[in-house]
Amino acid sequence: MVDRSGQRVQKMFGQIAKHYDFLNHFLSCGIDILWRRAVVRRMKPEFEADSKILDICTGTGDLAIALWKRWRIPVVGGDFTPEMLEIGRKKLQKKKISPEEVFLMEADASAMPFRDEEFQIVTVAFGLRNVHDTRKGLSEMVRVCREGGKVGILEFSIPTFPPFRWFYLFYFRHILPKIGQFTARNQFDAYHYLPESVGEFPYGQELARMMEEAGLSEVKFFPMTFGIATLYVGKK
Ligand SMILES: C[S@@+](CC[C@H](N)C(=O)[O-])C[C@H]1O[C@@H](n2cnc3c(N)ncnc32)[C@H](O)[C@@H]1O
């Protein structure tokens, strides 16, 4: 089993933070940007007074920024790794996005510092897999989401179509970790941890069922790019 303890995950992301954005785009050939766009499109808010969006495990804030740009509703981006948030804040300054528009703050996905039903939309991209207790992370996302609101989860999955699956798994398990470790040296071998944690994490129907057990209904999932990533959407 991969060690997903909070302290280890936090230190690991702290050590790779500087290289995170570059490697994300480089290793996925920029497709990660399209995946986040798909999340934004599906997470259309109702434009009610006081509507707010939460993007948890926001990292350097890419999804939080994309949600703000598209829907113009205040977005809170929460993450427990200060080094990732710091890079996100610099990005916001550069893009002239104010803290009233996108506010990045420290927050643990397993014990969120937010009121019940505070947000209309709650998202997480490539974050839930890293949360030590997946069910706790899910139940926190549901708790802070308003009745009638939506929870969206973007996460890696494993392609099923055989020739593509073989090619992809070879790249994901053998090539990507070497490029990752060479570029962003870190004591935790974060880019080996990536395929290992994906291999152990539920996807497709299994994750959809866990979302329902956490209190969501009408859960749908949308595999993208031959199933390399999947977007899950549920209603509270
Ligand atoms: C792979 S990155 C994803 C970042 C961003 N969402 C994206 O799409 O690029 C995972 C992020 O989850 C954060 N994270 C992991 N476990 C967490 C937890 N329990 N609470 C808050 N953040 C957490 C890490 O600090 C890291 O920034």
The ligand as an SDF file (V2000), in Angstrom:
LIG
                    3D

 27 29  0  0  0  0  0  0  0  0999 V2000
   -1.8370   16.4880   -7.5110 C   0  0  0  0  0  0  0  0  0  0  0  0
   -2.0770   17.9980   -6.6780 S   0  0  0  0  0  0  0  0  0  0  0  0
   -3.4910   18.6820   -7.4930 C   0  0  0  0  0  0  0  0  0  0  0  0
   -3.4980   20.1730   -7.4920 C   0  0  0  0  0  0  0  0  0  0  0  0
   -4.5820   20.8320   -8.3400 C   0  0  0  0  0  0  0  0  0  0  0  0
   -5.8930   20.5080   -7.8880 N   0  0  0  0  0  0  0  0  0  0  0  0
   -4.4340   20.5000   -9.8090 C   0  0  0  0  0  0  0  0  0  0  0  0
   -5.4180   20.1290  -10.4480 O   0  0  0  0  0  0  0  0  0  0  0  0
   -3.3320   20.6440  -10.3330 O   0  0  0  0  0  0  0  0  0  0  0  0
   -2.7420   17.4440   -5.1590 C   0  0  0  0  0  0  0  0  0  0  0  0
   -2.8950   18.5380   -4.1190 C   0  0  0  0  0  0  0  0  0  0  0  0
   -3.6690   18.0210   -3.0420 O   0  0  0  0  0  0  0  0  0  0  0  0
   -3.1900   18.5650   -1.8480 C   0  0  0  0  0  0  0  0  0  0  0  0
   -3.6400   17.7220   -0.7370 N   0  0  0  0  0  0  0  0  0  0  0  0
   -3.4170   16.4020   -0.5680 C   0  0  0  0  0  0  0  0  0  0  0  0
   -4.0210   15.9770    0.5630 N   0  0  0  0  0  0  0  0  0  0  0  0
   -4.6460   17.0590    1.0910 C   0  0  0  0  0  0  0  0  0  0  0  0
   -5.4460   17.2610    2.2390 C   0  0  0  0  0  0  0  0  0  0  0  0
   -5.7150   16.2680    3.0970 N   0  0  0  0  0  0  0  0  0  0  0  0
   -5.9410   18.4870    2.4700 N   0  0  0  0  0  0  0  0  0  0  0  0
   -5.6670   19.5120    1.6210 C   0  0  0  0  0  0  0  0  0  0  0  0
   -4.9080   19.3940    0.5340 N   0  0  0  0  0  0  0  0  0  0  0  0
   -4.4070   18.1760    0.2610 C   0  0  0  0  0  0  0  0  0  0  0  0
   -1.6840   18.6120   -2.0300 C   0  0  0  0  0  0  0  0  0  0  0  0
   -1.0910   19.5310   -1.1740 O   0  0  0  0  0  0  0  0  0  0  0  0
   -1.5850   19.0240   -3.5040 C   0  0  0  0  0  0  0  0  0  0  0  0
   -1.4800   20.4070   -3.6430 O   0  0  0  0  0  0  0  0  0  0  0  0
  1  2  1  0
  2  3  1  0
  2 10  1  0
  3  4  1  0
  4  5  1  0
  5  6  1  0
  5  7  1  0
  7  8  2  0
  7  9  1  0
 10 11  1  0
 11 12  1  0
 11 26  1  0
 12 13  1  0
 13 14  1  0
 13 24  1  0
 14 15  1  0
 14 23  1  0
 15 16  2  0
 16 17  1  0
 17 18  1  0
 17 23  2  0
 18 19  1  0
 18 20  2  0
 20 21  1  0
 21 22  2  0
 22 23  1  0
 24 25  1  0
 24 26  1  0
 26 27  1  0
M  CHG  2   2   1   9  -1
M  END
$$$$
